[in-house]
Amino acid sequence: MIRTLAWDSLVDLRRSLAPMQRGPGDPAQQQVGDDIWRTTLTPDGPATVRLRQTGPCEITVQAWGPGSAAVLDRTGDWFPESDFEPADRAHPNIVDAHRRFPGLRTVATGQVCEALIPAILEQKVLGVDAFGSWRQLLTRFGTPAPGPTPLPMQVAATANEWAAIASWDWHLAGVDPQRYRTAQAAARVADRIDSIAATGTTNEVYRALRSVRGVGAWTAAEVGCRALGDEDAVPWGDYHLANLVGVGLTGERVSAEDVPALLEPYSPHRGHVVRLLQFSPLVRVERHGPRNSRVDHRKR
């Protein structure tokens, strides 16, 4: 099944979907040549989607699997148009990045569980370790992706399947007890949160997310910018956020306490501004100083 999606404004497929891929070996999303392949779980079953940019305002989508019709009906909603326009007082780096990347969009898949579980795995650990845990769990407990995927790919487990994974299997995947307890608690209420996402407001979804023990502002924001299309979702507390915002908006490093005031003029597009700074070639953040130590939880 193939469908062509068109908008009245620019859409940047590659950069918009970049945050959805959890590391270079992500079994759920891969870019191969001009195509982005993504798996997803719909009410009708699993589906594989191939997306290709075919024009400045156009994307061609092809889908396979029992959920192919459902995902094709939904894919157009993944890329809500941004109404962000830098004001006259906006920092020159923001104005420049907005000019360079006018098609950048914040994705709204509506699939909260698919965004929530990997976000929990990324809590307070190095990305490479979180990506490895995600890859291992998805390979073992996911479903082989339908269709002619260019690489072996997997569809994420259902919420009930995530909740049923034994503690030792989380342990073998390098996930510590705190994160696997949070993931299982989240999985047990994921269907309810997905229902809220389908009919409620973004704030209602955030309240439901924050009601899960172990899900804080950072994790909720990671879900918001992938599943809810929330352009104001800022990953408060992220290790690199203060340096990125400080260098991007003041030319020097700042403390975490300074970040909210620096971003406040850009509300309700603060998350979008952070992403523009991430892509901007004018913002060079040297990554040095203390980092989290790698901890192999399988040996604990």
C-alpha positions as CSV (number, residue, x, y, z in Angstrom):
1,M,0.0,0.0,0.0
2,I,1.4,3.4,-1.1
3,R,0.3,6.9,-0.3
4,T,1.7,10.3,-1.1
5,L,1.3,13.0,1.6
6,A,1.6,16.7,0.8
7,W,1.5,19.8,2.9
8,D,1.3,23.5,2.1
9,S,4.6,24.2,3.8
10,L,8.0,22.6,3.9
11,V,8.6,19.3,5.7
12,D,12.1,17.9,6.5
13,L,11.6,14.2,6.8
14,R,15.1,13.2,7.9
15,R,15.6,15.8,10.6
16,S,12.1,15.5,11.9
17,L,12.4,11.7,12.4
18,A,16.0,11.8,13.6
19,P,15.0,11.8,17.3
20,M,12.9,8.7,16.8
21,Q,15.9,6.4,16.1
22,R,17.5,5.0,19.3
23,G,21.1,4.6,18.2
24,P,22.6,3.3,15.0
25,G,21.4,-0.3,15.6
26,D,17.8,0.5,16.4
27,P,15.7,-2.4,15.2
28,A,12.6,-0.2,15.1
29,Q,13.9,2.6,12.8
30,Q,16.7,2.7,10.2
31,Q,17.7,5.1,7.4
32,V,18.9,3.3,4.3
33,G,19.8,5.6,1.4
34,D,16.9,8.0,0.8
35,D,14.4,5.8,2.7
36,I,13.5,5.8,6.4
37,W,12.1,2.5,7.6
38,R,10.1,2.4,10.8
39,T,8.0,-0.2,12.5
40,T,5.0,0.4,14.7
41,L,2.2,-1.4,16.4
42,T,-1.4,-0.4,15.5
43,P,-4.8,-1.6,16.9
44,D,-4.9,-3.8,13.8
45,G,-1.5,-5.3,14.3
46,P,2.1,-4.7,13.4
47,A,3.2,-2.6,10.5
48,T,6.4,-1.5,8.7
49,V,6.5,1.9,7.0
50,R,9.0,3.2,4.4
51,L,9.0,6.9,4.1
52,R,10.8,8.9,1.4
53,Q,11.1,12.6,0.7
54,T,9.8,13.2,-2.8
55,G,9.5,16.9,-2.8
56,P,10.0,19.9,-0.5
57,C,6.5,19.6,0.8
58,E,5.9,15.9,-0.1
59,I,6.5,12.5,1.4
60,T,5.7,9.1,-0.2
61,V,4.7,6.4,2.3
62,Q,4.5,2.6,1.8
63,A,3.4,0.2,4.4
64,W,3.2,-3.6,5.0
65,G,1.6,-5.8,7.5
66,P,-1.8,-6.2,9.2
67,G,-1.6,-2.6,10.4
68,S,-0.6,-1.1,7.1
69,A,-4.0,0.6,6.4
70,A,-4.2,2.0,9.9
71,V,-0.7,3.4,9.8
72,L,-1.2,5.0,6.4
73,D,-4.3,6.7,7.7
74,R,-2.3,8.1,10.6
75,T,1.1,8.9,9.1
76,G,0.0,12.3,7.8
77,D,-0.7,13.3,11.4
78,W,2.9,12.4,12.4
79,F,4.2,15.7,11.1
80,P,2.1,18.6,12.4
81,E,3.0,21.9,10.9
82,S,5.0,24.3,13.1
83,D,3.8,27.8,13.7
84,F,7.1,29.0,15.1
85,E,8.3,32.3,13.8
86,P,11.3,34.0,15.3
87,A,10.4,37.3,16.8
88,D,12.5,40.4,16.1
89,R,14.2,39.9,19.5
90,A,15.1,36.3,18.8
91,H,18.8,35.4,19.0
92,P,20.6,35.5,15.6
93,N,21.5,31.8,16.0
94,I,17.8,30.9,16.2
95,V,16.9,33.1,13.3
96,D,19.7,31.5,11.2
97,A,18.7,27.9,12.2
98,H,15.1,28.6,11.4
99,R,16.1,29.8,8.0
100,R,18.3,26.8,7.4
101,F,15.8,24.2,8.6
102,P,12.3,25.5,7.8
103,G,10.8,22.1,7.5
104,L,11.8,20.8,10.9
105,R,8.7,19.4,12.7
106,T,8.0,17.8,16.1
107,V,6.7,14.3,15.5
108,A,3.3,13.2,16.9
109,T,2.9,9.5,16.4
110,G,0.3,9.2,19.1
111,Q,2.0,6.0,20.3
112,V,2.9,6.9,23.9
113,C,4.1,3.4,24.9
114,E,6.5,3.2,21.9
115,A,8.1,6.4,23.0
116,L,7.9,5.8,26.8
117,I,9.7,2.5,27.2
118,P,12.9,3.5,25.4
119,A,12.9,6.9,27.2
120,I,12.8,5.1,30.5
121,L,15.7,3.0,29.4
122,E,17.7,6.2,28.7
123,Q,17.2,7.6,32.2
124,K,20.5,8.5,33.9
125,V,22.7,6.2,31.8
126,L,25.0,6.7,28.8
127,G,23.1,6.7,25.4
128,V,25.2,3.8,24.1
129,D,24.2,1.6,27.0
130,A,20.5,2.5,26.8
131,F,20.5,1.9,23.0
132,G,22.1,-1.5,23.6
133,S,19.4,-2.4,26.2
134,W,16.6,-1.3,23.8
135,R,18.1,-3.3,20.9
136,Q,18.4,-6.5,23.0
137,L,15.0,-6.3,24.5
138,L,13.3,-5.5,21.2
139,T,15.2,-8.3,19.5
140,R,14.1,-10.8,22.1
141,F,10.6,-9.7,22.9
142,G,9.5,-7.8,19.8
143,T,7.9,-9.2,16.6
144,P,9.7,-9.5,13.3
145,A,8.8,-6.6,11.1
146,P,6.5,-7.4,8.1
147,G,7.5,-6.5,4.6
148,P,10.8,-6.5,2.7
149,T,12.9,-4.5,5.2
150,P,16.5,-3.9,4.1
151,L,17.8,-4.9,7.5
152,P,16.3,-7.2,10.1
153,M,13.8,-5.1,12.0
154,Q,11.5,-5.6,14.9
155,V,8.1,-4.3,16.0
156,A,7.9,-3.2,19.7
157,A,6.2,-5.5,22.2
158,T,2.7,-4.7,23.3
159,A,2.2,-3.0,26.7
160,N,1.1,-6.3,28.2
161,E,4.2,-8.0,26.8
162,W,6.5,-5.4,28.2
163,A,4.8,-5.8,31.6
164,A,5.3,-9.5,31.5
165,I,9.0,-9.5,30.9
166,A,10.8,-11.1,33.9
167,S,13.1,-9.1,36.1
168,W,16.1,-11.3,35.1
169,D,15.5,-10.6,31.4
170,W,15.7,-6.8,32.1
171,H,18.8,-7.5,34.1
172,L,20.4,-9.5,31.3
173,A,19.7,-6.5,29.0
174,G,21.7,-4.3,31.3
175,V,18.7,-2.5,32.9
176,D,19.0,-1.8,36.6
177,P,16.1,-2.5,39.0
178,Q,14.9,1.1,39.3
179,R,14.5,1.4,35.5
180,Y,12.8,-1.9,34.9
181,R,10.3,-1.3,37.7
182,T,9.5,2.0,36.2
183,A,9.2,0.4,32.7
184,Q,6.9,-2.3,34.0
185,A,4.7,0.2,35.9
186,A,4.5,2.3,32.8
187,A,3.6,-0.6,30.6
188,R,0.7,-1.6,33.0
189,V,-0.9,1.8,32.4
190,A,0.3,2.4,28.8
191,D,-3.0,1.5,27.1
192,R,-4.8,4.0,29.4
193,I,-2.3,6.7,28.6
194,D,-2.6,6.0,24.8
195,S,-6.4,6.4,25.2
196,I,-5.9,9.7,26.9
197,A,-3.5,10.8,24.1
198,A,-6.2,9.9,21.5
199,T,-8.9,12.0,23.0
200,G,-7.4,14.3,25.7
201,T,-5.1,17.3,25.8
202,T,-1.3,17.3,26.0
203,N,-1.4,18.4,29.6
204,E,-3.7,15.5,30.5
205,V,-1.2,13.1,28.9
206,Y,1.6,14.6,30.9
207,R,-0.4,14.3,34.1
208,A,-1.0,10.6,33.4
209,L,2.7,10.1,32.6
210,R,3.9,11.9,35.7
211,S,1.6,9.7,37.8
212,V,3.8,6.7,37.0
213,R,6.5,6.4,39.7
214,G,9.9,7.0,38.2
215,V,8.6,9.2,35.3
216,G,9.7,12.8,35.7
217,A,9.9,15.9,33.7
218,W,12.8,14.7,31.5
219,T,11.1,11.4,30.6
220,A,7.7,13.1,30.0
221,A,9.4,15.6,27.6
222,E,11.1,12.8,25.7
223,V,7.7,11.3,25.1
224,G,6.1,14.7,24.3
225,C,8.5,15.5,21.5
226,R,8.1,12.0,19.9
227,A,4.5,11.0,20.4
228,L,2.6,14.2,21.2
229,G,4.1,16.8,18.8
230,D,4.7,19.1,21.7
231,E,7.0,21.9,20.4
232,D,7.4,23.2,24.0
233,A,8.8,19.9,25.4
234,V,12.2,20.6,26.9
235,P,14.2,17.7,28.4
236,W,14.8,19.5,31.7
237,G,17.8,18.0,33.5
238,D,19.4,16.6,30.4
239,Y,23.2,16.5,30.8
240,H,24.0,18.6,27.7
241,L,21.0,21.0,27.9
242,A,22.6,23.8,29.9
243,N,25.7,23.9,27.7
244,L,23.8,23.8,24.5
245,V,21.4,26.6,25.5
246,G,24.1,28.6,27.1
247,V,26.5,28.5,24.2
248,G,23.7,28.9,21.7
249,L,22.0,31.9,23.3
250,T,24.8,33.6,25.3
251,G,28.0,32.3,23.8
252,E,29.2,30.7,27.0
253,R,28.3,27.9,29.3
254,V,25.6,28.5,31.9
255,S,24.2,26.6,34.9
256,A,21.1,24.4,34.7
257,E,19.3,27.1,36.8
258,D,19.8,29.7,34.1
259,V,18.2,27.6,31.3
260,P,14.5,28.2,32.0
261,A,14.9,32.0,31.9
262,L,16.9,31.9,28.6
263,L,14.2,29.7,27.0
264,E,11.2,31.4,28.4
265,P,10.9,34.1,25.6
266,Y,10.4,31.2,23.1
267,S,7.5,29.6,24.9
268,P,5.4,27.7,23.6
269,H,8.2,26.6,21.2
270,R,11.0,26.0,23.6
271,G,11.6,22.4,22.6
272,H,11.6,23.4,18.9
273,V,14.2,26.0,19.7
274,V,16.4,23.5,21.5
275,R,16.3,21.3,18.4
276,L,17.2,24.2,16.2
277,L,20.3,24.8,18.4
278,Q,21.2,21.1,18.1
279,F,21.2,21.3,14.3
280,S,22.7,24.7,14.0
281,P,26.3,24.7,12.5
282,L,26.9,28.0,14.3
283,V,26.5,26.4,17.8
284,R,29.6,24.5,18.7
285,V,29.5,22.9,22.1
286,E,32.7,21.2,23.3
287,R,31.8,18.0,25.1
288,H,34.3,17.6,27.8
289,G,34.3,17.4,31.6
290,P,32.7,14.8,33.9
291,R,30.5,12.2,32.4
292,N,28.5,9.3,33.9
293,S,30.6,6.2,34.3
294,R,29.6,3.1,32.4
295,V,28.0,0.6,34.7
296,D,27.4,-3.0,33.6
297,H,24.3,-3.8,35.7
298,R,24.5,-7.5,34.6
299,K,27.4,-7.9,37.0
300,R,25.6,-6.4,40.0
